[in-house]
């Protein structure tokens, strides 16, 4: 027979009402569907405990029918499977209310997903909902042929760690597990669940946490102990790892080199900090989730999912799905810049170079962009503890960013020094890679000759030098090779660490000369590693010269006629594109040989104002 479709009764925002599901674990409807009852109750007066479910929604098109208050409702296939597993888990827990039912909260059922206004204020309460829950149940996904064994491995190792307080697992315990056991455990810990951005809030604030996968379940604290022990890293080091976001690979037993899933490290590290009363800044959390590749269904969720966790309270932003996501991103960038934290201006602009722009202002970060594998000319962290910059093109000059409305747009108003226009550009690294492929040679010598052509043009030109000395022929190799390398060492995590020392430069120079003269005999692993080392600096970049006869590496998107600026408070030059209305668009950062230590700024050039939209 046809049943009526369930429709939601409105909640009372003033009373901070939420809906809870009453579920009889052993009961299904005559039609075989999960049978539940929705009840409304003010969150602040709930006395009996309830469970909160953390899970991956899955494909919304793959829906299953359930019975809600005797009427038909729809859930995703993932949630239908999660509800079945949840019934088994809670039957085992025997935590039923006085009527023999389970009370629990799950977002897709307890919030009317068709009502944006209700979603707005219910999402604002989600931290409180998960904090108040007696337990958060993290559903990792459906059971596989190896998942139960992986869960049991984690449970045994976690109990061993709890009982012995050991820092390492003895070999006799490891001998009980095969390489396949370790691989299956790593597969479990790399599931989609650990890449969903909302679980950061849901799992981190939980008073008590359990992981569930099919009929298997595991205490969250035991899982944390097991993971820290299996990777032979104490939780204090996991916290540090999560906080600094270093990409490292750890050697697992039996010499199987696998990396700790970064999403898992992020969750465990943040939870440990949270339990100790430490709250991380919002931009710290945003950067961490971005680097870990955590996913969001809606672009605004990259921010909304984190708002219950940071040191800053809700005062700077509240979830509102009626606002366009581009405005949400812009509002957060404005908030961050107005606080004027150390390095905030450079961090916002560097993140603004990531990914497609869509309708974002050129200076607003796209937090939905994929991870960026390009090397920038500074540490691009938003962390207050980021190391000191390795360049200082602006010298000691600093500023507080301002904003103004121009032509209906929010313009970022900055002060800086104008270095002239881009005069010539060479081929981008991607163009050079195509050319090397056609020539049947490796990339590096073609790239060096591409840049050397601009150096030669400078030496042969009759350009008037406005501020800087000309390059002499004797300096040609120094200019060329330091620019090829952007004068940077590279750390193990692919971020710039320090300037190239004289001794290290001589080593690099020999390798570069070798690459230029022996292009057909470059199969040695050591040289190929060096070639990759140089290519990291060239990713999505092209060489250029400007009107004061300097040479550098700029963004691949730059064009002849773009402007070169040194902005106060930023340690590297910027490439801006001027429009007819006297506004500018931010194109990217640049390395320019001979001015990266404040040489140009020290000459006392006139300071100008630039409006970036």
Order of alpha helices (4+ residues) and beta strands (2+ residues): beta-beta-beta-beta-beta-alpha-beta-alpha-alpha-alpha-beta-alpha-alpha-alpha-alpha-beta-beta-alpha-alpha-beta-beta-alpha-alpha-alpha-alpha-alpha-beta-beta-alpha-alpha-alpha-beta-beta-alpha-alpha-beta-beta-beta-beta-beta-beta
